[in-house]
Amino acid sequence: MSSDTTRSSVTVIESDRRSANFVDHDLEREIAREEKAFESYGGDDPHEPPDNKDEEQAEVNMVTWDGPDDPTNPHNWSKPYKWFITVICCVMTVNVTFASSAPTSASTHIAKEFGVSAEISYLITTLFLIGYVVGPMIWGPGSELLGRRPIFWVAMTCYTLFHLGQALAPNMETLLVTRFFAGVFAVAPLTNCGGVIADIWDAAGRGLATSLFVACVFVGPVLGPIVAGYIVESYLGWRWVFWIMMIFAGTCTVIMLFTLPETFAPVILQNKARRLRRVEPERNQKLYAEHERLDWSFSGVIHRTIYRPFYMLYKEPILVLVTIYISVVYGVLYALFEAFPVIFIEKRHFTIAQNGLIFIGVGIGSTIGSLLNMWFSLHYPRLIKEWKGFPPPEERLYGAMLAGPSLVIGVFWLGWTGQYPSVPWYVPAIGTILIGMSVALIFVSLLAYLIDTYLMYSSSAFAVNTMIRSAVAAAFPLFTVQMFTKLGVNWASTLLGIIGIVLTPSPFLFYKFGARIRAGSTFAPGIDLRIAKELELEKQAGTA
């Protein structure tokens, strides 16, 4: 659920292959050539590339790691330290996603106190998610320029402080404005924590860390209504929902400020180059880090962060279909936050706190989905060796192939059992387990597919995917209650289920035709396709 940078993606890919003891130098040079060609002729760099002699001289002065075992390289940090960093990222992720859903349990009380309609109160969630649309355009490029750590410092601090405006809001306008800005800053962990995990873990170890991160993306929204429901019904009142959110956010921010290191390799090397020039200015004056030579002009940044992602969306059918699928699934998840009260409060007369407990089913399902993803990834160390570090991206799709049909079943189950009060409450609640499992599996499977498909351009793919899915999720709460009320829970769920049925074949089609589509792609390097030809030639030579 994160964006990474062009340079760091290449670094991670190279590290993955080294960890598997299969380093193909021809492929390394091919990746470098493709990247430089895009940077030079795609609009990022207005200058002509240097000739070979200048390139050789520049490489001599370029600061890199001090060998494969350099302790400053994040991939060489100890496993306990990597897990410590991963846990910090996961806690921050739980915190900001908790804040996205917690106020839904208080929306009725807020609307009553400020004298606004229920439709206006739905904007409490919508504007926070619109902040999720705006934020990635700031924090993704910001981490590429300044590193992960400074971005987390600024974003988490401001996100914490904006809770003051929500807790002390004298009117609905103040609450909505501060919710929007809180969302803008809150999305930083969702945008960059995935990049941190890629910074520190190799391919063999990244599966478990990624599964834990994805689980936390859903744990937060699940916990929000549960905790907030009990706060609202207590003597504390709805404002304490925001005070608790602020205390949680402040604790996470303080821990992050003192413990989270810089993990972005280009910035680490840039700091190293600056340190060497400062210690011995005359001797090291020509030393530089590759990060310092990138085009950070306004036009260059705009090209990489705004123009390129949407151009990819225009050119890449894989990216279009994956973005549509994930956006609809993300929207369904946030629609549930508004649909559950219709099913369990209006029809079964649950209290707000009891309604919040229904989200436990989504949490259980998300955990099962993460465990299944780990199981689907067990064969990846073998694939990395067989495919010289670049297995076919379609190997990531097994989870989505299972999750597509199960999501449709879960939505129909919830809708048709939830419509009738005579059906015991636990029957539709069981359907939420299937939904949670499916959403988690679809996310981790398809996002991993985007990474493996676009490699050094995956950051741009992630950026447009994040913006569009957040925009869709922001829209869903605005019409969910009306849809479930007027159509009925059964037919509203049927409509969502039909959309799911239409999209279900996508991962199966990608698995069958993905290689053919990628062969004609503008941005997908298709390195596995070249490796497949090499392996076929080796096989023919061996049988000759």
N, C-alpha and C positions, 0 to 999 in steps of 0.2 A: 503494500500500500504505500510505497515510498518512491521518491525520485532520486536518481544518482546522476553523476556527471559523466561526460564523454571520457575524460582521462581516467577517472577512477574505475569506470566499467572495464576499460582495457587492462588496468592494473589487476583488478579482481580476476579477470579471465586468465591472464598470464599466471597468476598465483595458483588458480585452480589447476592448470595444466602441470605446473611444477610440483604441486602436491601429489599428483598422480604419477610423477616421474616420467611424463611423456611431454617433452618440450620440442615442438616442431618449429625450428627457427624460420623455415620458409613461411609458415603460417603467421609467425610473429611479424615478419617483415610485411606480409600481405595486409595484416590488420593495420599496421602503422601507415602503409601507403594509402589504404582506403581512407583512413581518418584524416591524414594530411591533405589528400585530394579534396575531401569535402570541406575542410577548413579553408583551404586556399581558393578553391574555385566555386564553393557554394555560397560565398558571400561573407564568411566570418573574417577573413583576412584579406585586406585590400592589396597586400604586397605580393609580388611574385615570389615563389619559393626559391631559396638559395640554391646555387649549384652544388655539385657533389663535394667540391673542395671545401666550400664554406660549411657544408653540413658536417663534414668530418671534424673540422676545427671546432664547430659549435658543440659537437658531442663530447669532445675532450673536456670542455669547460662546464658541461652540464652536471649538476649535482644529482647523484642517485643514491641508492642504498649502498652501504658498505658490505657488499656481499649478500648471499642468500640468507645468512643468519643474523643480519643486522637487527639488534634488539629494539631499535626505534621503529622498525617496520611493524605496523599493527598486526599483520598476519603472524608475526613471530612472538607476540605476547603470550603469556601462559594461559592455559585453558581456564583456570579459576578466575583470572582477571577478565578474560573475555566474557565469561558468564556473568561476572559482576556488572560489567558495562551493559550486557544484554538485559539484565534484570532492571537496571535503571531506566533503560529505554522502554521496557514493557510497562513499568509503573507509570511513567509519564504518559504513555499511550492510554492506559486504563483511565488516568486522570482526565485527559481532555475529551475522551469519548463518553465518560461518565457525565461530564458537564453538558454534553450535547443532548442527553435524554432526560436527565434528572428533573428539569422544570416541567416536563409534561404532566407529572403527577400533581403539580401545583397550579396548572393553568386555569382550572375552574375557580379556585380561590383568588387568583390574581385578577381574573376578569371581573369577579364580583367586587373586589375592593376598588378597582379603578373605573368601574362602570362601563366596561367595553363588552362587545359581543364575543361569543366563543370563537368566531372566525378570526378576530384580531388577536386573541390569545394564542392561536396556532402559530402566529408569526414569531413567537418566542423561540420555537425550534427552527423555523424556516430561516430566520435572519442569521442565526448561528451557523447554519449550514451554508448560507450564501457567503459568509466569511470564509468557509472552507474552499469556496470557489476562487476567491480573491487571493487568499494567503499563499497557495503554491507558486504563484507568479513572483512572489517576493522572497519566500524562504528557500525555495529550490535554487534559484540563481544566487541568492545571498550565500548559501553554503558552498557554492562553486567558487565564489569570489573570496570569501573571508574564512571559510571553514565551518565545520559543524558546530563547534563549541560557542563562538560568539553569537551565532544565530539562536541557539538554545538559550543563551543568557538573556538576550533582548526579548525574545518571544515569550518565554515562560514568565519572566518578570512582569511584562506588560499584561499578559493574560491574567496573572494573579491579581494585579491591581484593578483591572476592569471589573472584578467581582464586587468591588466597593460600590460602583454605580448601580449594579443590579440589586444588591442587598439593601441599599439606602434609597432606591429610586422613589421619588415623590409622585411620579406619574408614569403612564404606560410608554410615553415617548422616550423618556430617559432609559427605561428598562430595555426597550427594543434597540436603541442606538448602542448601548453598552454591550448588549448581547451580540450584535453584529461585529463590533471591534474585538470582543473576546474571541469570537470564532476565527477572525483573521489571524490572531496570534496563536490560538490553540492548535491550529492545523500544522504548526511547525514539527511537532513530534511525528505526526502521521506522514508528513512529507519527507522527513530526514532520518527517522529512526531505522527505516529499511536500509537507507544508505550506510548508516553506522554498522549495521549487521553485515552488510557486504564488505565494508572496510576492514573488518577484523576477522571474519570467518572465511575459510576456504570452502570449496564446493562440497567436500565430503562432510564437513561439520555444520554447514549452514542450514541443512534441512530441519534439524531440531530447533535451532534458534528461530528460523523463519516461522515454523509451526507455532511456537510459543508466542511470537509477536502477533501473528494473525489471530490467535485465540484471544489475545488481550484487546485487539481491535473491537471484538464483540463482547468481551466481558464488561467493558465500561458501559455501553448502552444498556446492557442487561441489569447491571447493578443500580444504575441511576433511578429508574422508577421504583425499585424495591426500597432503597434507602429513603428516597424523597417521600414515598407514600406514608411511611411511619412518622417522618418528621412533620408532614402536613397535618396528620391526624392527632399529633401530640399538642401539648400546650405551647410549644415553641412557635408554631405558625409558619407560613410559607417563606418568610424572609430568611429563616434559618436554613432553608435548602441552599441558598446562595452563600450564607456564612460557612456552612460545612464545606461547600465546594471551594471556597477561598482558603480555608484551613488546609484542605487536602492539597490544593494547588501550591500553596506557600511551602508546605513541607516538602513536596516533590522538587520545587525550585531550589530550595536551600541545599538539599542533598545533591542535586545536579550541579549546582555552582561549585561545590567543594570536591566533587569526586569524578565528574565526567571529563576525560581527557580529550584532546583533539585526535580524531581518528582518520581524517581525510588525508590520504597519502600526499597529494600534490601540495597541500598547505604545509604539511610536516616538512617536506623537502624544501619548500620555499623558506620556512623559518630556519632550516639548517643552512641554506645558502646565505641568508642574511647574517646569521651568527658567524659563519666562516669569514665573510667580508668584514665584519665588524672587528673580529679578533685580529686578523692580519690583513689590513686594507690593501697594502701594496702587493702582497703576494697573491691574494685571492680576488683582486678587483674584477677579473673577467669571469669569475664563477657565477653561475646563474642556475635557477631552477626552471624547469619547463613551464611551470605554472605562471612564472613572471612574463613569459613570452607570448601568452595567449592574447587575443584581441579583446580587451575589456572596454573598448569604446562603447558609447551608447548604442550605435548601430549594430555592433557585434553582439552585444548582450541581447538586444531586442530580437535579432535574427535567431539566436539559439533558444531563447526562452518563450517567445510569442509566435514568431513567424514559422519556425521549423515544426513545432508540434502540430499546428493546424494544417500546415502543408502536408505533413505525414498523414493526418487524418483524411485529407483529400486524396492522397495517392495510394494508401495502403488498405486493401479490403480486409485483411486480417485484423488490423487495428480498429477499423470501423465496427466489425461484428463483435469483437471482444468488448469494445467500449459500450455498445448497445446492451449486450448481455449483462455486463457487470452493473451498468447504470440502473437497469430495470430491477435487478436483484437487490441493489443497495436501496432503491426507492421502496421496494416491498418491505425491507427490514424496518425502515423508518415509518412506513404506513402502519405497521403493526402497533407502534407506540400509540397511535390514535385509534386503531381499530379494537384493541383489547378492551378499552372501557365500554365500547358498544356491546361486545360479546359477553363480558363478565360483570360489568357494573349495571348496565341497563337491563340486560336479559336475565342475569342470575343474581343481581342485587349484592354483588361483592362490595366491600369497602375499598377505598383507594389503596390501602395497604395490602389487602388481599389480592387486588388486581395486580399490584406490583410483583407479587410472588409468582405470578404466571410466567414472568420473564425468566425464571429459573430454568424452565424448559428450553428456552433459546440458548442459555448458557451451557446446559448439559449437551445440547446438540452441537454447539460450537466446539466444545472440548472433544467430542467424538470425532468431529470433522478434522480437527488438528491431528488426532491420533491416527486416523485413517491416512492423512497426508503423509505422516511419517512412515507408515507401512508402505505406501505407494512409492516412497523415495528410497527404500532399502536397496534397490538394485542400482542406484546411481553411482556409487564408487566403482562398480564393475563397468558401467557404461563409460565413465570418464576415461578409464584405461583403454577400453576397446576403441573408443572414438577419439583418442588423442586429445582429450579435454573438451571436445565439442560434440556431445551426443545430439541427436535430432531433437529439436524443441518439442516435437509431438509426443515425446515420452513423458511430458509433464501433464498430459491431458486426461489421464485415467481418472483422477479425482473428479474432474468436471463431467466426464461421461457418466459416472455414477450419480453425481449430485443433480444433474439436470432433471432426470425422471423423478428422483426422490423429492425434489423441490415442488414439482407439480402435484405429486401425491400429498405432500404435507399441506399445501395451500388448499386443495380440495377437501382434505380431511378436516382442517380447521374450519373452513367455511360451512360445510354441510352439517357438521356436528355442532358447530357454534351457533347456528341459526335457531335451534330448537331448545328452549329452556328445559324440556323434559329429559334431554340427554345430559348425563352427569358431567359436571365441570371438568373432571380429569380426562374425559375423552378428547375434547378439543385441545386440552393442555398437552396431551401426548403428541398431537400434530405439530406443536411448536418445536419439539425435539427434532423432528425431521427437517423442519424449516431451518433451524439453527445449524444443523449438520450440513445441509446443502449449501447454505450461504457461505459458510466458512470454506468448504471444499472448492466451491466455484471461484471464490476470491483467490485463494492461494494457488490453485491450479492454473487459472488463466493469467494471473499476474506473472507467475513464473514462466509461462509460455511466452509472454511479451518480452521478458528479459532475455530468454534464450533465442528468441527470433531476431530481435533488433540489436542485441549486444551493445556496441558503443553508442547507439542511438536510443537505447531503452529509456534514458532520462526524459527525452522529448515525448516518447510514447506514454510514459507514466504521467507526465505533466498534463497532457490533454485528457487522458483518461480520468485523472483525479478531478479536474475542473468540471467535466461534463457529468460524471456520476454524482458529484456533490450538488450540482445544479438540479439534477433530476430528483435527488433525495430531498432537496429543499422544497420542491414543488409538491411532492406527494402528500405531506401533512395538510396542505391547504384544501384538498378535496376528498381526503380519505373518509372523514366522518360523514360528510354528505353522501358519498357513494355507498358506504356501508348502511347508512340509515334509509336512503331512498330505494336502493336496489335490493336491500336485504343482505345479510352477511353471506348467505349462500350464493347469490348471483354476483355480488361484488367479488367474492373469492373466485368464482367461476371465470369472470373476466380476467383476473390476474393469472389464473391457471392456464387459460387459453394462450395468453401472451407467453407464458413459460413453455407451453407445448411448441409454439412456433420457434422459440429460440433453442429448445433442447437439442436439435440435431447439430447445432454449431460445432461443438467439440468433436463429434464423430466425423463431420465433414472436414474439419481441420486435420484430423488424424489421417484421413484417407488422401486428401488433396493438398494438405499444407505444404509439402515439399515442392509440389508443382507450382503453387502460388508463389512461394518464396523464391523460386528460380527466376521469376520475372519481376521481382520486387525492386524498387528503387533504393530502399533503405535496409532491407534485411541482407546481411553479408552472405548468408548461406554457406558458411564455412563447412558445415557438416556435409553438404552436397559434394564439395570438393574432396573431403576426406573419404566419402563413400566411393568416389571414383578411384581414389588411390588404393583403398582396401580391395576393390574389385580387381584392379591391376595386379596387386600383390597376390591375390588368390589365384588369378590366372597364371601368373609367373610360377607359383608354387606347384600348380598341377601340370604345368608344361613339362 
